[in-house]
């Protein structure tokens, strides 16, 4: 399955332009609020030079890249959590994403001050907090009648935790900054809180900006990007893209670097499989075991898991393939509890 991100921000912050830059898809981009009523959605393949090298090594006819789902909702306004500007509907589309990309119009050509940038961020963050408070309130109303049931002890524990969440949110702090234990994680998992999600702040600067070093006091991580420029790049054929980047002093696409930043923020890894004529990459959370990785490939492989042969992708390339790497003792066989590392090529053995 794809990992996912939701793009949020005020109207005219450049969200839809960033969506186009990330996905290469044409979208409605207008200079007025709510031009994006229905969310824009796209599943995008992630470039991977390691996978391309492995495919070439194995003479694979098919290369299957990992993907990311990108969702762009309409610009949020003050009162969105209460339904202003269809805010509740827009926020609902973000409940299931893995992380948020918060786009802020942060032009460095004196049109927007640092204080205004900070205020714009706080407006959206407050709406996310208010939306989460509403979710918690509804959960309390649902379980409070059970205080007189046989489940009263479990209900009382959950209610105590919900009150803790409310106090934290009412202090203006997102729930991702609240350290909780394993038991509380069970309570919070089903709430799909927006402020629990990882977030990266995007400084969307103009092509005429004299500087791309955007600092927003009190907020991190911050990633500067010119969404308009990147959207133009996405329209160009490969042979023209490099010349265009050189013209603007770019050594690489900022959108690709942004995806790497998101990937690192979520603490993800990539492992690889080569089966027949297909070379494929798989994205997983760091800490995934070998048997769980087998289950991502196919549920039968997890159920019948025997062991896994592990190669480092670079040593596999350097030595010309698995046979030569085995001869040099560069592979190892691991059991189901083995923690898969980033960049490893896995050959699973399992009972059919």
C-alpha positions in Angstrom: 0.0 0.0 0.0 1.1 3.6 -0.6 2.0 5.9 2.2 0.1 9.1 2.1 0.3 12.8 2.8 -2.3 15.6 2.9 -1.6 19.1 1.8 -3.2 21.9 3.9 -3.0 25.6 4.1 -4.9 28.8 3.7 -6.5 29.7 0.4 -4.0 30.9 -2.2 -1.0 29.6 -0.3 0.0 27.5 -3.3 -1.3 24.1 -2.3 -2.7 23.1 -5.6 0.4 24.3 -7.4 2.5 22.1 -5.1 0.2 19.2 -5.8 0.8 19.7 -9.5 4.6 19.9 -8.9 4.5 16.6 -6.9 2.2 14.7 -9.2 2.6 16.2 -12.6 -1.2 16.3 -12.8 -3.2 19.3 -14.1 -5.5 20.7 -11.4 -7.7 23.8 -11.0 -5.5 26.6 -9.8 -7.3 29.9 -9.3 -6.6 33.0 -7.2 -9.8 32.8 -5.1 -10.9 30.6 -2.2 -12.5 27.2 -2.6 -11.5 26.7 -6.3 -10.7 23.2 -5.1 -14.0 21.9 -3.8 -13.4 18.2 -4.3 -10.0 17.0 -3.1 -7.3 16.4 -5.7 -5.9 12.9 -5.3 -3.0 11.1 -7.0 -0.8 8.1 -6.5 2.7 8.9 -7.5 5.7 6.6 -8.2 8.8 7.5 -6.2 12.0 7.6 -8.3 14.6 5.1 -6.9 18.1 4.8 -8.4 18.8 1.8 -6.2 15.9 -0.1 -7.7 16.8 0.9 -11.2 20.3 -0.5 -10.7 19.0 -3.7 -9.3 16.6 -4.0 -12.2 19.4 -3.6 -14.6 21.5 -6.2 -12.7 18.7 -8.8 -12.9 17.6 -7.9 -16.5 14.1 -7.2 -15.1 11.4 -6.6 -17.7 9.2 -4.9 -15.0 10.2 -2.3 -12.5 7.6 -1.6 -9.7 8.4 1.6 -7.8 7.0 2.4 -4.4 4.3 5.0 -4.4 2.9 7.9 -2.3 -0.7 9.0 -2.3 -1.0 12.8 -2.3 -4.3 14.5 -1.3 -4.9 18.3 -1.8 -7.9 19.7 0.0 -9.4 23.2 -0.4 -7.8 26.1 1.5 -8.9 26.1 5.1 -10.2 29.3 6.7 -10.8 30.5 10.2 -13.7 28.5 11.6 -13.1 25.5 9.3 -13.4 23.1 12.3 -16.9 24.4 12.8 -17.8 24.0 9.1 -16.9 27.4 7.8 -16.0 27.2 4.1 -17.0 23.5 4.1 -14.1 23.0 6.5 -15.4 19.9 8.3 -15.8 18.1 5.0 -12.3 19.1 3.9 -10.7 18.1 7.2 -12.4 14.7 7.0 -10.4 13.8 3.9 -7.2 14.2 6.0 -8.1 11.8 8.8 -6.4 8.7 7.2 -3.3 10.2 5.8 0.1 9.4 7.3 1.4 13.0 7.5 0.5 16.6 6.7 2.3 19.0 4.4 1.4 22.5 5.6 2.0 25.1 2.8 2.5 28.7 3.7 2.8 31.7 1.4 6.2 32.9 2.7 7.5 35.1 -0.1 10.7 36.9 0.6 10.1 39.9 -1.6 8.6 42.0 1.2 4.9 41.2 0.4 4.4 39.0 3.4 6.1 39.6 6.8 7.5 36.9 9.1 4.8 37.8 11.6 2.1 37.3 9.0 3.6 34.0 8.0 3.5 32.9 11.6 0.0 34.1 12.1 -1.2 32.1 9.0 0.4 28.9 10.3 -1.2 29.4 13.7 -4.6 29.9 12.1 -4.5 26.4 10.4 -3.0 24.8 13.5 -5.8 26.2 15.7 -8.4 24.7 13.3 -6.7 21.3 13.5 -6.8 21.5 17.3 -10.4 22.5 17.3 -11.3 19.7 15.0 -9.5 17.2 17.3 -11.3 18.6 20.3 -14.6 17.9 18.5 -13.6 14.3 17.9 -12.6 13.8 21.5 -15.9 15.3 22.7 -17.9 12.9 20.5 -15.9 10.0 21.9 -16.6 11.0 25.5 -20.3 11.3 24.8 -20.2 7.8 23.3 -18.5 6.0 26.2 -19.6 7.9 29.3 -22.9 6.0 29.5 -20.8 2.8 29.9 -19.5 4.0 33.2 -22.2 1.9 34.9 -21.5 -1.2 32.8 -19.2 -4.1 33.4 -16.6 -2.2 31.3 -16.6 0.7 33.8 -12.9 0.3 34.8 -11.7 0.4 31.2 -14.1 3.2 30.4 -12.8 5.2 33.3 -9.2 4.8 32.2 -10.1 6.0 28.7 -12.1 9.0 29.9 -9.2 10.0 32.1 -6.9 9.9 29.1 -9.4 11.8 26.9 -9.5 14.6 29.5 -5.7 14.7 29.4 -5.9 15.1 25.6 -8.4 17.9 26.0 -6.3 19.8 28.5 -3.3 19.4 26.2 -5.1 20.7 23.1 -6.8 23.5 25.0 -3.3 24.7 26.0 -2.7 25.2 22.2 -0.4 22.2 21.8 -0.8 19.4 19.2 -1.1 15.9 20.5 2.0 14.7 18.6 4.0 16.6 21.3 2.3 14.6 24.1 4.4 11.6 25.2 2.1 8.7 26.0 2.6 5.0 26.9 1.6 1.8 25.1 -1.8 1.7 26.8 -2.7 5.2 25.8 -1.6 4.5 22.3 -4.4 1.9 22.1 -6.9 4.6 23.0 -5.6 7.2 20.6 -5.1 4.9 17.6 -8.7 4.9 16.6 -9.3 8.6 17.0 -7.4 9.6 13.8 -6.4 12.9 15.4 -5.1 15.5 12.9 -2.6 17.0 15.4 -1.1 13.6 16.1 0.2 13.4 12.5 3.7 14.3 11.6 3.8 17.7 9.8 6.3 19.5 7.6 6.0 23.3 6.9 6.5 24.4 3.4 7.8 27.9 2.8 6.4 28.6 -0.7 8.5 31.5 -2.0 8.2 33.3 -5.4 10.5 33.0 -8.4 11.6 36.6 -7.8 12.6 35.9 -4.1 16.1 37.0 -3.3 16.6 34.3 -0.7 15.2 30.8 -0.1 16.3 30.6 3.5 12.9 30.8 5.2 12.8 30.8 9.0 9.6 30.6 10.9 10.2 31.1 14.6 8.7 28.3 16.7 8.0 25.9 13.8 10.0 23.0 12.4 10.8 21.2 10.2 10.6 24.0 7.6 11.2 23.3 3.9 11.6 26.1 1.4 10.3 25.6 -2.1 9.1 27.6 -5.1 6.0 25.6 -6.0 5.3 27.5 -9.2 8.8 26.8 -10.5 8.5 23.1 -9.6 5.2 22.9 -11.3 6.7 24.3 -14.5 9.5 21.7 -14.2 6.9 18.9 -14.0 5.6 20.0 -17.4 8.9 19.7 -19.1 10.3 16.7 -21.0 13.4 15.1 -19.3 15.9 16.6 -21.8 14.7 20.2 -21.1 14.4 19.8 -17.3 18.1 19.9 -16.5 18.7 23.1 -18.6 15.7 24.7 -16.8 17.1 23.8 -13.4 20.5 25.2 -14.3 18.9 28.4 -15.4 17.5 28.8 -11.9 20.5 27.5 -10.1 18.9 24.2 -9.0 21.1 21.1 -8.7 18.1 18.9 -8.2 14.3 19.0 -8.0 13.1 20.3 -4.7 10.0 18.2 -4.9 12.1 15.0 -4.9 14.0 16.4 -1.9 10.7 17.2 -0.2 9.6 13.6 -0.6 12.9 12.4 0.9 12.3 14.8 3.9 8.8 13.4 4.4 10.1 9.8 4.1 12.7 10.5 6.8 10.2 12.3 9.0 8.0 9.2 9.0 11.0 7.0 9.7 10.4 4.8 6.8 12.7 2.3 5.1 12.8 0.7 1.6 13.5 -3.0 1.0 13.6 -4.8 -2.4 12.5 -8.0 -3.9 13.6 -9.6 -7.2 11.3 -12.3 -8.5 11.4 -13.6 -12.0 11.6 -10.6 -14.3 10.2 -8.1 -11.8 12.3 -5.9 -9.5 10.2 -4.1 -6.9 10.7 -1.7 -4.0 8.6 -1.8 -0.8 8.1 1.0 1.8 7.7 0.0 5.4 8.0 1.5 8.9 11.4 1.2 10.4 11.3 -1.8 12.8 9.4 -4.1 10.5 10.3 -7.8 11.0 11.2 -10.2 8.2 7.9 -12.1 8.5 6.0 -8.8 8.4 7.9 -7.8 5.3 7.0 -11.1 3.7 3.4 -10.3 4.5 3.6 -7.1 2.6 4.6 -9.1 -0.4 1.9 -11.7 0.0 -0.1 -12.9 3.1 0.7 -16.5 2.2 4.4 -15.7 2.5 4.0 -14.5 6.1 1.9 -17.5 7.1 4.3 -20.0 5.6 7.5 -18.1 6.4 10.6 -20.2 6.8 13.5 -17.7 6.6 14.9 -14.9 4.5 18.2 -14.5 2.7 19.4 -10.9 3.0 21.7 -8.9 0.8 22.8 -5.3 0.9 21.8 -3.7 -2.3 25.1 -2.0 -3.0 27.2 -5.2 -2.3 24.8 -7.1 -4.7 25.5 -4.6 -7.4 29.2 -4.4 -6.8 29.6 -8.2 -7.0 27.4 -8.8 -10.0 24.5 -10.6 -8.4 23.4 -13.0 -5.6 25.5 -16.0 -6.7 28.8 -14.2 -6.6 27.8 -12.4 -3.4 27.0 -15.8 -1.7 30.4 -17.2 -2.7 32.1 -14.3 -0.9 29.9 -14.7 2.2 28.1 -11.5 1.6 24.6 -12.8 2.3 23.0 -14.1 5.5 20.0 -16.1 6.4 17.7 -14.7 9.1 14.6 -15.8 10.9 11.1 -14.2 11.2 12.1 -11.8 14.0 14.9 -10.2 12.0 14.6 -6.4 11.7 14.8 -5.4 8.1 17.2 -2.6 7.2 16.9 0.1 4.6 18.3 -0.9 1.2 18.3 -4.6 1.8 17.3 -7.1 -0.9 15.2 -9.9 0.5 14.8 -13.5 -0.9 12.0 -15.1 1.1 11.6 -18.9 1.7 8.2 -20.1 2.7 5.9 -23.0 2.7 3.2 -22.6 0.0 
